[in-house]
Amino acid sequence: MYEAAFKNIDDTLRKDAGCSSELEYIAFARQPISREARVRTRRDNIHNLLNAAQRDFIDTVLRNYIEVGVDELDDSKLDIMLRAKYGSVDQAQKILGAPEDIRQTFIDFQRELYA
């Protein structure tokens, strides 16, 4: 009896929120977290994945993420960030390694940031 009533309430809330699935509704219903708080709570976990040179670069990316927004995590910005920090992609590769490794570091830290 109660199960059907709760399902109706859940369906109504989800539809009113403009969500098409339970997972989307859960994400909608969760309290948002600021970019700064997200970085603060996940930084140690991120740093554990990285060597010193990678930490230095990713910390720069995280500062941009806090100040500018989530667009700074777009893969298309990686080249621009490397040039801004190191002067050239070649110099970045000397410090951070092969292009594939740099890109993988950029992707992996984001998984941890949003874990």
PDB file as gemmi writes it, atoms N, CA and C in Angstrom:
CRYST1    1.000    1.000    1.000  90.00  90.00  90.00 P 1                      
ATOM      1  N   MET A   1       0.823  -1.190   0.000  1.00  0.00           N  
ATOM      2  CA  MET A   1       0.000   0.000   0.000  1.00  0.00           C  
ATOM      3  C   MET A   1       0.869   1.257   0.000  1.00  0.00           C  
ATOM      4  N   TYR A   2       1.778   1.339   0.944  1.00  0.00           N  
ATOM      5  CA  TYR A   2       2.646   2.515   1.025  1.00  0.00           C  
ATOM      6  C   TYR A   2       3.635   2.562  -0.137  1.00  0.00           C  
ATOM      7  N   GLU A   3       4.033   1.386  -0.603  1.00  0.00           N  
ATOM      8  CA  GLU A   3       5.008   1.319  -1.686  1.00  0.00           C  
ATOM      9  C   GLU A   3       4.495   2.042  -2.926  1.00  0.00           C  
ATOM     10  N   ALA A   4       3.259   1.829  -3.281  1.00  0.00           N  
ATOM     11  CA  ALA A   4       2.677   2.481  -4.457  1.00  0.00           C  
ATOM     12  C   ALA A   4       2.588   3.986  -4.254  1.00  0.00           C  
ATOM     13  N   ALA A   5       2.220   4.402  -3.047  1.00  0.00           N  
ATOM     14  CA  ALA A   5       2.132   5.844  -2.754  1.00  0.00           C  
ATOM     15  C   ALA A   5       3.502   6.504  -2.868  1.00  0.00           C  
ATOM     16  N   PHE A   6       4.533   5.862  -2.318  1.00  0.00           N  
ATOM     17  CA  PHE A   6       5.885   6.416  -2.402  1.00  0.00           C  
ATOM     18  C   PHE A   6       6.380   6.457  -3.849  1.00  0.00           C  
ATOM     19  N   LYS A   7       6.032   5.442  -4.626  1.00  0.00           N  
ATOM     20  CA  LYS A   7       6.435   5.430  -6.034  1.00  0.00           C  
ATOM     21  C   LYS A   7       5.777   6.584  -6.775  1.00  0.00           C  
ATOM     22  N   ASN A   8       4.512   6.840  -6.501  1.00  0.00           N  
ATOM     23  CA  ASN A   8       3.823   7.963  -7.141  1.00  0.00           C  
ATOM     24  C   ASN A   8       4.458   9.295  -6.754  1.00  0.00           C  
ATOM     25  N   ILE A   9       4.787   9.442  -5.487  1.00  0.00           N  
ATOM     26  CA  ILE A   9       5.438  10.676  -5.023  1.00  0.00           C  
ATOM     27  C   ILE A   9       6.793  10.834  -5.712  1.00  0.00           C  
ATOM     28  N   ASP A  10       7.571   9.748  -5.744  1.00  0.00           N  
ATOM     29  CA  ASP A  10       8.886   9.784  -6.373  1.00  0.00           C  
ATOM     30  C   ASP A  10       8.774  10.144  -7.849  1.00  0.00           C  
ATOM     31  N   ASP A  11       7.829   9.511  -8.563  1.00  0.00           N  
ATOM     32  CA  ASP A  11       7.645   9.798  -9.986  1.00  0.00           C  
ATOM     33  C   ASP A  11       7.267  11.263 -10.208  1.00  0.00           C  
ATOM     34  N   THR A  12       6.393  11.777  -9.365  1.00  0.00           N  
ATOM     35  CA  THR A  12       5.960  13.166  -9.490  1.00  0.00           C  
ATOM     36  C   THR A  12       7.110  14.126  -9.236  1.00  0.00           C  
ATOM     37  N   LEU A  13       7.885  13.883  -8.168  1.00  0.00           N  
ATOM     38  CA  LEU A  13       9.021  14.750  -7.860  1.00  0.00           C  
ATOM     39  C   LEU A  13      10.041  14.727  -8.989  1.00  0.00           C  
ATOM     40  N   ARG A  14      10.319  13.547  -9.494  1.00  0.00           N  
ATOM     41  CA  ARG A  14      11.311  13.415 -10.561  1.00  0.00           C  
ATOM     42  C   ARG A  14      10.843  14.161 -11.810  1.00  0.00           C  
ATOM     43  N   LYS A  15       9.592  14.033 -12.163  1.00  0.00           N  
ATOM     44  CA  LYS A  15       9.067  14.710 -13.351  1.00  0.00           C  
ATOM     45  C   LYS A  15       9.026  16.223 -13.137  1.00  0.00           C  
ATOM     46  N   ASP A  16       8.646  16.662 -11.944  1.00  0.00           N  
ATOM     47  CA  ASP A  16       8.616  18.097 -11.649  1.00  0.00           C  
ATOM     48  C   ASP A  16      10.010  18.711 -11.721  1.00  0.00           C  
ATOM     49  N   ALA A  17      11.021  17.921 -11.388  1.00  0.00           N  
ATOM     50  CA  ALA A  17      12.397  18.407 -11.434  1.00  0.00           C  
ATOM     51  C   ALA A  17      12.954  18.382 -12.855  1.00  0.00           C  
ATOM     52  N   GLY A  18      12.190  17.822 -13.789  1.00  0.00           N  
ATOM     53  CA  GLY A  18      12.650  17.739 -15.165  1.00  0.00           C  
ATOM     54  C   GLY A  18      13.643  16.622 -15.395  1.00  0.00           C  
ATOM     55  N   CYS A  19      13.632  15.630 -14.540  1.00  0.00           N  
ATOM     56  CA  CYS A  19      14.577  14.521 -14.629  1.00  0.00           C  
ATOM     57  C   CYS A  19      13.911  13.322 -15.290  1.00  0.00           C  
ATOM     58  N   SER A  20      14.699  12.598 -16.065  1.00  0.00           N  
ATOM     59  CA  SER A  20      14.138  11.460 -16.781  1.00  0.00           C  
ATOM     60  C   SER A  20      14.501  10.116 -16.166  1.00  0.00           C  
ATOM     61  N   SER A  21      15.382  10.120 -15.168  1.00  0.00           N  
ATOM     62  CA  SER A  21      15.767   8.860 -14.546  1.00  0.00           C  
ATOM     63  C   SER A  21      15.994   9.069 -13.053  1.00  0.00           C  
ATOM     64  N   GLU A  22      16.049   7.966 -12.329  1.00  0.00           N  
ATOM     65  CA  GLU A  22      16.286   8.042 -10.897  1.00  0.00           C  
ATOM     66  C   GLU A  22      17.658   8.627 -10.597  1.00  0.00           C  
ATOM     67  N   LEU A  23      18.670   8.247 -11.383  1.00  0.00           N  
ATOM     68  CA  LEU A  23      20.020   8.769 -11.149  1.00  0.00           C  
ATOM     69  C   LEU A  23      20.088  10.268 -11.391  1.00  0.00           C  
ATOM     70  N   GLU A  24      19.414  10.716 -12.428  1.00  0.00           N  
ATOM     71  CA  GLU A  24      19.386  12.148 -12.708  1.00  0.00           C  
ATOM     72  C   GLU A  24      18.693  12.890 -11.562  1.00  0.00           C  
ATOM     73  N   TYR A  25      17.641  12.320 -11.028  1.00  0.00           N  
ATOM     74  CA  TYR A  25      16.940  12.945  -9.908  1.00  0.00           C  
ATOM     75  C   TYR A  25      17.814  12.988  -8.661  1.00  0.00           C  
ATOM     76  N   ILE A  26      18.534  11.904  -8.403  1.00  0.00           N  
ATOM     77  CA  ILE A  26      19.427  11.876  -7.232  1.00  0.00           C  
ATOM     78  C   ILE A  26      20.466  12.980  -7.360  1.00  0.00           C  
ATOM     79  N   ALA A  27      21.042  13.132  -8.548  1.00  0.00           N  
ATOM     80  CA  ALA A  27      22.022  14.196  -8.765  1.00  0.00           C  
ATOM     81  C   ALA A  27      21.365  15.560  -8.588  1.00  0.00           C  
ATOM     82  N   PHE A  28      20.132  15.707  -9.071  1.00  0.00           N  
ATOM     83  CA  PHE A  28      19.411  16.969  -8.937  1.00  0.00           C  
ATOM     84  C   PHE A  28      19.114  17.272  -7.472  1.00  0.00           C  
ATOM     85  N   ALA A  29      18.767  16.251  -6.719  1.00  0.00           N  
ATOM     86  CA  ALA A  29      18.326  16.436  -5.339  1.00  0.00           C  
ATOM     87  C   ALA A  29      19.494  16.609  -4.359  1.00  0.00           C  
ATOM     88  N   ARG A  30      20.703  16.269  -4.770  1.00  0.00           N  
ATOM     89  CA  ARG A  30      21.861  16.393  -3.881  1.00  0.00           C  
ATOM     90  C   ARG A  30      22.244  17.853  -3.680  1.00  0.00           C  
ATOM     91  N   GLN A  31      22.747  18.137  -2.525  1.00  0.00           N  
ATOM     92  CA  GLN A  31      23.239  19.472  -2.222  1.00  0.00           C  
ATOM     93  C   GLN A  31      24.462  19.762  -3.094  1.00  0.00           C  
ATOM     94  N   PRO A  32      24.473  20.865  -3.825  1.00  0.00           N  
ATOM     95  CA  PRO A  32      25.637  21.163  -4.655  1.00  0.00           C  
ATOM     96  C   PRO A  32      26.863  21.454  -3.793  1.00  0.00           C  
ATOM     97  N   ILE A  33      28.024  21.174  -4.346  1.00  0.00           N  
ATOM     98  CA  ILE A  33      29.278  21.435  -3.647  1.00  0.00           C  
ATOM     99  C   ILE A  33      30.067  22.423  -4.498  1.00  0.00           C  
ATOM    100  N   SER A  34      30.674  23.391  -3.857  1.00  0.00           N  
ATOM    101  CA  SER A  34      31.442  24.377  -4.606  1.00  0.00           C  
ATOM    102  C   SER A  34      32.689  23.738  -5.205  1.00  0.00           C  
ATOM    103  N   ARG A  35      33.212  24.353  -6.239  1.00  0.00           N  
ATOM    104  CA  ARG A  35      34.439  23.841  -6.849  1.00  0.00           C  
ATOM    105  C   ARG A  35      35.582  23.865  -5.833  1.00  0.00           C  
ATOM    106  N   GLU A  36      35.653  24.920  -5.055  1.00  0.00           N  
ATOM    107  CA  GLU A  36      36.714  25.025  -4.052  1.00  0.00           C  
ATOM    108  C   GLU A  36      36.611  23.908  -3.011  1.00  0.00           C  
ATOM    109  N   ALA A  37      35.412  23.633  -2.540  1.00  0.00           N  
ATOM    110  CA  ALA A  37      35.224  22.563  -1.556  1.00  0.00           C  
ATOM    111  C   ALA A  37      35.541  21.204  -2.169  1.00  0.00           C  
ATOM    112  N   ARG A  38      35.154  21.004  -3.415  1.00  0.00           N  
ATOM    113  CA  ARG A  38      35.445  19.734  -4.092  1.00  0.00           C  
ATOM    114  C   ARG A  38      36.953  19.517  -4.171  1.00  0.00           C  
ATOM    115  N   VAL A  39      37.678  20.547  -4.562  1.00  0.00           N  
ATOM    116  CA  VAL A  39      39.138  20.441  -4.659  1.00  0.00           C  
ATOM    117  C   VAL A  39      39.737  20.193  -3.285  1.00  0.00           C  
ATOM    118  N   ARG A  40      39.280  20.933  -2.309  1.00  0.00           N  
ATOM    119  CA  ARG A  40      39.825  20.797  -0.947  1.00  0.00           C  
ATOM    120  C   ARG A  40      39.639  19.377  -0.414  1.00  0.00           C  
ATOM    121  N   THR A  41      38.498  18.776  -0.664  1.00  0.00           N  
ATOM    122  CA  THR A  41      38.229  17.440  -0.113  1.00  0.00           C  
ATOM    123  C   THR A  41      38.877  16.320  -0.933  1.00  0.00           C  
ATOM    124  N   ARG A  42      39.202  16.568  -2.189  1.00  0.00           N  
ATOM    125  CA  ARG A  42      39.738  15.509  -3.054  1.00  0.00           C  
ATOM    126  C   ARG A  42      41.227  15.664  -3.362  1.00  0.00           C  
ATOM    127  N   ARG A  43      41.838  16.806  -2.977  1.00  0.00           N  
ATOM    128  CA  ARG A  43      43.224  17.094  -3.352  1.00  0.00           C  
ATOM    129  C   ARG A  43      44.197  15.996  -2.919  1.00  0.00           C  
ATOM    130  N   ASP A  44      44.106  15.521  -1.697  1.00  0.00           N  
ATOM    131  CA  ASP A  44      45.035  14.482  -1.230  1.00  0.00           C  
ATOM    132  C   ASP A  44      44.905  13.215  -2.062  1.00  0.00           C  
ATOM    133  N   ASN A  45      43.687  12.823  -2.378  1.00  0.00           N  
ATOM    134  CA  ASN A  45      43.476  11.632  -3.209  1.00  0.00           C  
ATOM    135  C   ASN A  45      44.072  11.828  -4.605  1.00  0.00           C  
ATOM    136  N   ILE A  46      43.904  13.027  -5.143  1.00  0.00           N  
ATOM    137  CA  ILE A  46      44.466  13.337  -6.459  1.00  0.00           C  
ATOM    138  C   ILE A  46      45.989  13.306  -6.395  1.00  0.00           C  
ATOM    139  N   HIS A  47      46.544  13.952  -5.383  1.00  0.00           N  
ATOM    140  CA  HIS A  47      48.011  14.002  -5.248  1.00  0.00           C  
ATOM    141  C   HIS A  47      48.616  12.611  -5.115  1.00  0.00           C  
ATOM    142  N   ASN A  48      47.902  11.694  -4.495  1.00  0.00           N  
ATOM    143  CA  ASN A  48      48.412  10.324  -4.340  1.00  0.00           C  
ATOM    144  C   ASN A  48      48.599   9.615  -5.679  1.00  0.00           C  
ATOM    145  N   LEU A  49      47.929  10.089  -6.725  1.00  0.00           N  
ATOM    146  CA  LEU A  49      48.036   9.484  -8.051  1.00  0.00           C  
ATOM    147  C   LEU A  49      49.225  10.017  -8.847  1.00  0.00           C  
ATOM    148  N   LEU A  50      49.844  11.105  -8.383  1.00  0.00           N  
ATOM    149  CA  LEU A  50      50.751  11.875  -9.211  1.00  0.00           C  
ATOM    150  C   LEU A  50      52.175  11.955  -8.658  1.00  0.00           C  
ATOM    151  N   ASN A  51      53.120  12.166  -9.560  1.00  0.00           N  
ATOM    152  CA  ASN A  51      54.480  12.489  -9.122  1.00  0.00           C  
ATOM    153  C   ASN A  51      54.567  14.005  -8.918  1.00  0.00           C  
ATOM    154  N   ALA A  52      55.703  14.510  -8.488  1.00  0.00           N  
ATOM    155  CA  ALA A  52      55.834  15.930  -8.138  1.00  0.00           C  
ATOM    156  C   ALA A  52      55.557  16.849  -9.324  1.00  0.00           C  
ATOM    157  N   ALA A  53      56.088  16.527 -10.497  1.00  0.00           N  
ATOM    158  CA  ALA A  53      55.874  17.374 -11.672  1.00  0.00           C  
ATOM    159  C   ALA A  53      54.398  17.384 -12.075  1.00  0.00           C  
ATOM    160  N   GLN A  54      53.771  16.223 -12.033  1.00  0.00           N  
ATOM    161  CA  GLN A  54      52.348  16.136 -12.369  1.00  0.00           C  
ATOM    162  C   GLN A  54      51.512  16.910 -11.359  1.00  0.00           C  
ATOM    163  N   ARG A  55      51.853  16.807 -10.072  1.00  0.00           N  
ATOM    164  CA  ARG A  55      51.119  17.549  -9.031  1.00  0.00           C  
ATOM    165  C   ARG A  55      51.178  19.046  -9.305  1.00  0.00           C  
ATOM    166  N   ASP A  56      52.370  19.540  -9.664  1.00  0.00           N  
ATOM    167  CA  ASP A  56      52.528  20.962  -9.940  1.00  0.00           C  
ATOM    168  C   ASP A  56      51.608  21.395 -11.084  1.00  0.00           C  
ATOM    169  N   PHE A  57      51.578  20.618 -12.155  1.00  0.00           N  
ATOM    170  CA  PHE A  57      50.719  20.958 -13.283  1.00  0.00           C  
ATOM    171  C   PHE A  57      49.240  20.861 -12.913  1.00  0.00           C  
ATOM    172  N   ILE A  58      48.849  19.773 -12.289  1.00  0.00           N  
ATOM    173  CA  ILE A  58      47.437  19.573 -11.940  1.00  0.00           C  
ATOM    174  C   ILE A  58      46.976  20.611 -10.921  1.00  0.00           C  
ATOM    175  N   ASP A  59      47.840  21.038 -10.028  1.00  0.00           N  
ATOM    176  CA  ASP A  59      47.468  22.119  -9.099  1.00  0.00           C  
ATOM    177  C   ASP A  59      47.153  23.409  -9.856  1.00  0.00           C  
ATOM    178  N   THR A  60      47.880  23.669 -10.926  1.00  0.00           N  
ATOM    179  CA  THR A  60      47.582  24.826 -11.774  1.00  0.00           C  
ATOM    180  C   THR A  60      46.209  24.660 -12.424  1.00  0.00           C  
ATOM    181  N   VAL A  61      45.947  23.472 -12.931  1.00  0.00           N  
ATOM    182  CA  VAL A  61      44.642  23.192 -13.536  1.00  0.00           C  
ATOM    183  C   VAL A  61      43.532  23.365 -12.496  1.00  0.00           C  
ATOM    184  N   LEU A  62      43.759  22.879 -11.288  1.00  0.00           N  
ATOM    185  CA  LEU A  62      42.744  22.989 -10.233  1.00  0.00           C  
ATOM    186  C   LEU A  62      42.496  24.446  -9.837  1.00  0.00           C  
ATOM    187  N   ARG A  63      43.537  25.256  -9.795  1.00  0.00           N  
ATOM    188  CA  ARG A  63      43.341  26.685  -9.503  1.00  0.00           C  
ATOM    189  C   ARG A  63      42.469  27.327 -10.584  1.00  0.00           C  
ATOM    190  N   ASN A  64      42.745  27.002 -11.844  1.00  0.00           N  
ATOM    191  CA  ASN A  64      41.921  27.533 -12.941  1.00  0.00           C  
ATOM    192  C   ASN A  64      40.482  27.037 -12.834  1.00  0.00           C  
ATOM    193  N   TYR A  65      40.322  25.776 -12.483  1.00  0.00           N  
ATOM    194  CA  TYR A  65      38.991  25.191 -12.303  1.00  0.00           C  
ATOM    195  C   TYR A  65      38.216  25.950 -11.229  1.00  0.00           C  
ATOM    196  N   ILE A  66      38.858  26.248 -10.108  1.00  0.00           N  
ATOM    197  CA  ILE A  66      38.189  26.974  -9.024  1.00  0.00           C  
ATOM    198  C   ILE A  66      37.821  28.382  -9.483  1.00  0.00           C  
ATOM    199  N   GLU A  67      38.748  29.070 -10.127  1.00  0.00           N  
ATOM    200  CA  GLU A  67      38.538  30.475 -10.503  1.00  0.00           C  
ATOM    201  C   GLU A  67      37.618  30.648 -11.711  1.00  0.00           C  
ATOM    202  N   VAL A  68      37.766  29.783 -12.715  1.00  0.00           N  
ATOM    203  CA  VAL A  68      37.064  29.987 -13.986  1.00  0.00           C  
ATOM    204  C   VAL A  68      35.847  29.080 -14.124  1.00  0.00           C  
ATOM    205  N   GLY A  69      36.009  27.803 -13.767  1.00  0.00           N  
ATOM    206  CA  GLY A  69      34.889  26.885 -13.861  1.00  0.00           C  
ATOM    207  C   GLY A  69      35.251  25.572 -14.512  1.00  0.00           C  
ATOM    208  N   VAL A  70      34.249  24.750 -14.680  1.00  0.00           N  
ATOM    209  CA  VAL A  70      34.415  23.383 -15.156  1.00  0.00           C  
ATOM    210  C   VAL A  70      34.945  23.327 -16.590  1.00  0.00           C  
ATOM    211  N   ASP A  71      34.763  24.383 -17.359  1.00  0.00           N  
ATOM    212  CA  ASP A  71      35.276  24.398 -18.730  1.00  0.00           C  
ATOM    213  C   ASP A  71      36.792  24.221 -18.767  1.00  0.00           C  
ATOM    214  N   GLU A  72      37.473  24.558 -17.685  1.00  0.00           N  
ATOM    215  CA  GLU A  72      38.923  24.396 -17.625  1.00  0.00           C  
ATOM    216  C   GLU A  72      39.334  22.923 -17.649  1.00  0.00           C  
ATOM    217  N   LEU A  73      38.391  22.030 -17.421  1.00  0.00           N  
ATOM    218  CA  LEU A  73      38.688  20.601 -17.431  1.00  0.00           C  
ATOM    219  C   LEU A  73      38.428  19.966 -18.792  1.00  0.00           C  
ATOM    220  N   ASP A  74      38.032  20.771 -19.746  1.00  0.00           N  
ATOM    221  CA  ASP A  74      37.763  20.260 -21.094  1.00  0.00           C  
ATOM    222  C   ASP A  74      39.079  19.838 -21.748  1.00  0.00           C  
ATOM    223  N   ASP A  75      39.065  18.667 -22.338  1.00  0.00           N  
ATOM    224  CA  ASP A  75      40.248  18.113 -22.990  1.00  0.00           C  
ATOM    225  C   ASP A  75      40.820  19.053 -24.054  1.00  0.00           C  
ATOM    226  N   SER A  76      39.973  19.834 -24.689  1.00  0.00           N  
ATOM    227  CA  SER A  76      40.434  20.747 -25.738  1.00  0.00           C  
ATOM    228  C   SER A  76      41.293  21.880 -25.176  1.00  0.00           C  
ATOM    229  N   LYS A  77      41.246  22.112 -23.866  1.00  0.00           N  
ATOM    230  CA  LYS A  77      42.038  23.171 -23.236  1.00  0.00           C  
ATOM    231  C   LYS A  77      43.420  22.692 -22.798  1.00  0.00           C  
ATOM    232  N   LEU A  78      43.660  21.412 -22.858  1.00  0.00           N  
ATOM    233  CA  LEU A  78      44.921  20.860 -22.356  1.00  0.00           C  
ATOM    234  C   LEU A  78      46.126  21.492 -23.040  1.00  0.00           C  
ATOM    235  N   ASP A  79      46.106  21.589 -24.345  1.00  0.00           N  
ATOM    236  CA  ASP A  79      47.209  22.179 -25.096  1.00  0.00           C  
ATOM    237  C   ASP A  79      47.470  23.620 -24.659  1.00  0.00           C  
ATOM    238  N   ILE A  80      46.414  24.389 -24.491  1.00  0.00           N  
ATOM    239  CA  ILE A  80      46.528  25.789 -24.069  1.00  0.00           C  
ATOM    240  C   ILE A  80      47.149  25.876 -22.675  1.00  0.00           C  
ATOM    241  N   MET A  81      46.705  25.008 -21.772  1.00  0.00           N  
ATOM    242  CA  MET A  81      47.239  25.024 -20.409  1.00  0.00           C  
ATOM    243  C   MET A  81      48.713  24.649 -20.376  1.00  0.00           C  
ATOM    244  N   LEU A  82      49.089  23.669 -21.193  1.00  0.00           N  
ATOM    245  CA  LEU A  82      50.497  23.269 -21.247  1.00  0.00           C  
ATOM    246  C   LEU A  82      51.365  24.407 -21.759  1.00  0.00           C  
ATOM    247  N   ARG A  83      50.901  25.097 -22.787  1.00  0.00           N  
ATOM    248  CA  ARG A  83      51.657  26.235 -23.336  1.00  0.00           C  
ATOM    249  C   ARG A  83      51.743  27.371 -22.322  1.00  0.00           C  
ATOM    250  N   ALA A  84      50.657  27.630 -21.631  1.00  0.00           N  
ATOM    251  CA  ALA A  84      50.644  28.707 -20.638  1.00  0.00           C  
ATOM    252  C   ALA A  84      51.599  28.417 -19.480  1.00  0.00           C  
ATOM    253  N   LYS A  85      51.642  27.183 -19.039  1.00  0.00           N  
ATOM    254  CA  LYS A  85      52.474  26.835 -17.878  1.00  0.00           C  
ATOM    255  C   LYS A  85      53.941  26.629 -18.251  1.00  0.00           C  
ATOM    256  N   TYR A  86      54.184  25.985 -19.393  1.00  0.00           N  
ATOM    257  CA  TYR A  86      55.554  25.579 -19.728  1.00  0.00           C  
ATOM    258  C   TYR A  86      56.156  26.322 -20.919  1.00  0.00           C  
ATOM    259  N   GLY A  87      55.383  27.149 -21.582  1.00  0.00           N  
ATOM    260  CA  GLY A  87      55.895  27.892 -22.718  1.00  0.00           C  
ATOM    261  C   GLY A  87      55.706  27.179 -24.043  1.00  0.00           C  
ATOM    262  N   SER A  88      55.732  25.866 -24.015  1.00  0.00           N  
ATOM    263  CA  SER A  88      55.508  25.074 -25.228  1.00  0.00           C  
ATOM    264  C   SER A  88      55.122  23.656 -24.832  1.00  0.00           C  
ATOM    265  N   VAL A  89      54.534  22.957 -25.771  1.00  0.00           N  
ATOM    266  CA  VAL A  89      54.169  21.564 -25.524  1.00  0.00           C  
ATOM    267  C   VAL A  89      55.438  20.717 -25.413  1.00  0.00           C  
ATOM    268  N   ASP A  90      56.456  21.044 -26.215  1.00  0.00           N  
ATOM    269  CA  ASP A  90      57.717  20.299 -26.135  1.00  0.00           C  
ATOM    270  C   ASP A  90      58.334  20.392 -24.741  1.00  0.00           C  
ATOM    271  N   GLN A  91      58.336  21.592 -24.184  1.00  0.00           N  
ATOM    272  CA  GLN A  91      58.887  21.771 -22.835  1.00  0.00           C  
ATOM    273  C   GLN A  91      58.038  21.006 -21.809  1.00  0.00           C  
ATOM    274  N   ALA A  92      56.731  21.022 -21.978  1.00  0.00           N  
ATOM    275  CA  ALA A  92      55.845  20.277 -21.075  1.00  0.00           C  
ATOM    276  C   ALA A  92      56.154  18.791 -21.145  1.00  0.00           C  
ATOM    277  N   GLN A  93      56.414  18.291 -22.347  1.00  0.00           N  
ATOM    278  CA  GLN A  93      56.726  16.867 -22.503  1.00  0.00           C  
ATOM    279  C   GLN A  93      58.046  16.511 -21.821  1.00  0.00           C  
ATOM    280  N   LYS A  94      59.010  17.409 -21.848  1.00  0.00           N  
ATOM    281  CA  LYS A  94      60.279  17.157 -21.164  1.00  0.00           C  
ATOM    282  C   LYS A  94      60.063  16.990 -19.661  1.00  0.00           C  
ATOM    283  N   ILE A  95      59.093  17.701 -19.135  1.00  0.00           N  
ATOM    284  CA  ILE A  95      58.835  17.684 -17.697  1.00  0.00           C  
ATOM    285  C   ILE A  95      57.822  16.602 -17.322  1.00  0.00           C  
ATOM    286  N   LEU A  96      56.772  16.466 -18.115  1.00  0.00           N  
ATOM    287  CA  LEU A  96      55.644  15.591 -17.756  1.00  0.00           C  
ATOM    288  C   LEU A  96      55.630  14.241 -18.466  1.00  0.00           C  
ATOM    289  N   GLY A  97      56.364  14.115 -19.551  1.00  0.00           N  
ATOM    290  CA  GLY A  97      56.388  12.833 -20.263  1.00  0.00           C  
ATOM    291  C   GLY A  97      55.679  12.889 -21.599  1.00  0.00           C  
ATOM    292  N   ALA A  98      55.421  11.727 -22.135  1.00  0.00           N  
ATOM    293  CA  ALA A  98      54.809  11.578 -23.457  1.00  0.00           C  
ATOM    294  C   ALA A  98      53.407  12.187 -23.494  1.00  0.00           C  
ATOM    295  N   PRO A  99      52.983  12.648 -24.677  1.00  0.00           N  
ATOM    296  CA  PRO A  99      51.642  13.247 -24.803  1.00  0.00           C  
ATOM    297  C   PRO A  99      50.527  12.347 -24.278  1.00  0.00           C  
ATOM    298  N   GLU A 100      50.629  11.039 -24.556  1.00  0.00           N  
ATOM    299  CA  GLU A 100      49.590  10.116 -24.077  1.00  0.00           C  
ATOM    300  C   GLU A 100      49.546  10.085 -22.547  1.00  0.00           C  
ATOM    301  N   ASP A 101      50.717  10.142 -21.922  1.00  0.00           N  
ATOM    302  CA  ASP A 101      50.783  10.127 -20.453  1.00  0.00           C  
ATOM    303  C   ASP A 101      50.211  11.411 -19.863  1.00  0.00           C  
ATOM    304  N   ILE A 102      50.509  12.524 -20.503  1.00  0.00           N  
ATOM    305  CA  ILE A 102      49.978  13.814 -20.030  1.00  0.00           C  
ATOM    306  C   ILE A 102      48.458  13.803 -20.115  1.00  0.00           C  
ATOM    307  N   ARG A 103      47.939  13.382 -21.253  1.00  0.00           N  
ATOM    308  CA  ARG A 103      46.483  13.338 -21.444  1.00  0.00           C  
ATOM    309  C   ARG A 103      45.832  12.376 -20.437  1.00  0.00           C  
ATOM    310  N   GLN A 104      46.457  11.229 -20.207  1.00  0.00           N  
ATOM    311  CA  GLN A 104      45.896  10.262 -19.267  1.00  0.00           C  
ATOM    312  C   GLN A 104      45.890  10.817 -17.845  1.00  0.00           C  
ATOM    313  N   THR A 105      46.951  11.521 -17.470  1.00  0.00           N  
ATOM    314  CA  THR A 105      46.992  12.174 -16.154  1.00  0.00           C  
ATOM    315  C   THR A 105      45.856  13.172 -16.024  1.00  0.00           C  
ATOM    316  N   PHE A 106      45.625  13.945 -17.087  1.00  0.00           N  
ATOM    317  CA  PHE A 106      44.567  14.948 -17.111  1.00  0.00           C  
ATOM    318  C   PHE A 106      43.198  14.307 -16.942  1.00  0.00           C  
ATOM    319  N   ILE A 107      42.992  13.163 -17.545  1.00  0.00           N  
ATOM    320  CA  ILE A 107      41.711  12.444 -17.447  1.00  0.00           C  
ATOM    321  C   ILE A 107      41.574  11.771 -16.084  1.00  0.00           C  
ATOM    322  N   ASP A 108      42.630  11.096 -15.644  1.00  0.00           N  
ATOM    323  CA  ASP A 108      42.569  10.345 -14.388  1.00  0.00           C  
ATOM    324  C   ASP A 108      42.313  11.231 -13.175  1.00  0.00           C  
ATOM    325  N   PHE A 109      42.947  12.386 -13.136  1.00  0.00           N  
ATOM    326  CA  PHE A 109      42.734  13.237 -11.959  1.00  0.00           C  
ATOM    327  C   PHE A 109      41.287  13.719 -11.885  1.00  0.00           C  
ATOM    328  N   GLN A 110      40.654  13.896 -13.048  1.00  0.00           N  
ATOM    329  CA  GLN A 110      39.254  14.342 -13.054  1.00  0.00           C  
ATOM    330  C   GLN A 110      38.320  13.264 -12.522  1.00  0.00           C  
ATOM    331  N   ARG A 111      38.640  12.014 -12.810  1.00  0.00           N  
ATOM    332  CA  ARG A 111      37.838  10.919 -12.235  1.00  0.00           C  
ATOM    333  C   ARG A 111      37.885  10.983 -10.718  1.00  0.00           C  
ATOM    334  N   GLU A 112      39.066  11.228 -10.199  1.00  0.00           N  
ATOM    335  CA  GLU A 112      39.228  11.313  -8.734  1.00  0.00           C  
ATOM    336  C   GLU A 112      38.558  12.576  -8.191  1.00  0.00           C  
ATOM    337  N   LEU A 113      38.627  13.663  -8.920  1.00  0.00           N  
ATOM    338  CA  LEU A 113      38.002  14.918  -8.486  1.00  0.00           C  
ATOM    339  C   LEU A 113      36.500  14.749  -8.310  1.00  0.00           C  
ATOM    340  N   TYR A 114      35.886  13.950  -9.178  1.00  0.00           N  
ATOM    341  CA  TYR A 114      34.431  13.762  -9.123  1.00  0.00           C  
ATOM    342  C   TYR A 114      34.002  12.421  -8.545  1.00  0.00           C  
ATOM    343  N   ALA A 115      34.935  11.716  -7.905  1.00  0.00           N  
ATOM    344  CA  ALA A 115      34.600  10.411  -7.303  1.00  0.00           C  
ATOM    345  C   ALA A 115      33.637  10.591  -6.149  1.00  0.00           C  
TER     346      ALA A 115                                                      
END                                                                             
